[in-house]
Amino acid sequence: MQVTEEAACDGELIGRCLADPHEAAPFDALYGRHAGPVLAFARGLSRGDEHAARDALQETFLRFLGALPAFDRGRPVRPWLLRIARNVCLDQQKRASHRSEVPHGPEALGELAVDRQAGAPPDLAERREAAGLLRRAVEALPPDELAVFVLKHDLGQTYEQAADVLACSVRTAKYRMRSALERLGREAERLGVRP
């Protein structure tokens, strides 16, 4: 396996973290390089719940720090972090399913009412309503389909990268994406919304 420049740099930072656990700079550098994509992924998997996404980000890096001695420094760090984030988000969802479900995010119909009250053009109000409906359809995807959708759509990952993060074959990642897109297409048609 060929080691990329980014993996080599991350491997060096991990080595520094392990050599002196009290030195914050190498961990801060790893966090700075990878926190944005991890947060974006967690945000997508948390179905728009910003608080849950930020909690997942912190938990991901705590687990990452604890597992550093076992990491193969020749491999890229980001897929490993994204896999940890996925597991953290799944754990959060399991815990949340035991509690009462609290709606999150603005309601599209509420946005529509505000737009019309504020005198927004009907076309703009309709586009916002459609976007809200589609956003909720994405958030309602099954976890495996949502994960590959967020990796591909929000983070711009290749199918190979998505498969690495999700610990599945490229074929499975493609199948999950196709299934997600078909499900979203059916929902958009049902709602009379153009994607």
Secondary structure, 3 states (H helix, E strand, C coil): CCCCHHHHHHHHHHHHHHHCCCCCHHHHHHHHHHHHHHHHHHHHHCCCCHHHHHHHHHHHHHHHHHHHHHCCCCCCHHHHHHHHHHHHHHHHHHHHHCCCCCCCCCCHHHHHHHHHHCCCCHHHHHHHHHHHHHHHHHHCCCHHHHHHHHHHHHCCCCHHHHHHHHCCCHHHHHHHHHHHHHHHHHHHHHHCCCC
